[in-house]
């Protein structure tokens, strides 16, 4: 139940998932208080796990060209976290050689 409540609280705080850093610390503190969790870092970690799982499930659900369809049970929070759709677009990497060729990974700098 804490996961659903956390998703709901974060969904109402656009700066947390829309990369507006100005109010993040204050908002995370408020969310931790509303959840009754004293450790803000624990709440952030819980959120990162939920967000990463959402992104992974979204990516896996799209499949890849030429890949056989695999039926997989839908993650229970997928619909609730749909508010992240616009802020979790897939990043395109750049070739390590700098030749403008697409690479599916982000080079280490």
N, C-alpha and C positions, 0 to 999 in steps of 0.2 A: 504493500500500500504506500510506503514512503516513496517508491519510484514514481507512481502515478501523481502523487501530490507534488513531488519535485518537478516533474514535467510540466504540470499545470502552472506552478509558480514561475518557472523559467519562461514559459511561453508568454506570460504577461509582462515580461521585462525585456523588450526588444534590444536594449543595449548589450545584453549578455550574449546574444547570438548574432548580432548584427555588427560586431566589431567596433562599437563605440566605447572606448576605454574610460571615459570620464567618470562614469558613475558605478563601474563594475564592483569595486570593493564594498561600497555602501550597500548595494543591492544584494551581493552575496551574503553579507552579514544579516540583512533583513530576512532573506530566505532561510538561512540557518536557524534564526530565531523562530520563524513561523513553523519550521519542521521540528523544533525542539531539540536541535542538535547544536551543541556548543562549539564544535570544531568546524570552522568554515572550510578548512582544507579538505576535511572528510566529505563535505557536501560537494565541493568542487570536483573531487575525485569521482564521486558517485555520478555526477553530471557528465563528466568526461566519458565514463564507461557507457552511460546511456546514449550519449551522442555518437560515440564511436560505433556502438552496436547498430544504431540507426543508419549511419553512413554505410557500414559494411553490408547491412541487409538491403539497403537501397541499391547499392552497387551490384550485389549478387542477384538481386531480382531483375536487373536489366539484362543479364546474360551477355554473352559475347557472340560476335558474328561467327557462324559456323559451329557453334557449340550446341550440343543436344540439350533439350529442355530437361531440367531436373526438377521434379516437384518437391517443394520444400514447404514446411509449415510456416505460415506467416507469423512474424514476431508480434507478440501481443501489444506492444506499444507503437507499432508502425504508424497507425492512423493518428494516434494522439500526438505524435511528434511531427506530423506533416507540416507544421508551421516552420520547420527548419528547411523546407524544400529549397527556398530561394537563397539561403545562406550556406548551403552545402553542395555547391556545384563542383564538378570534377575539375581538378587542376590539370593543365597540360604542361608537361615538362619541356625542357629545352635540351637539345643535344649537347653533351659534354664538350664536343668539338666546336660548338658555337656556329655550326653551319646552317642553323635554322630548321634542321630536320627534327620532326616530332619524336620524342622519347617518352614512354609511359612512366618513367621515374623522374624524380627530381634529383639532379646531380648534387653531390656533396661538395660544399664549398670550403 
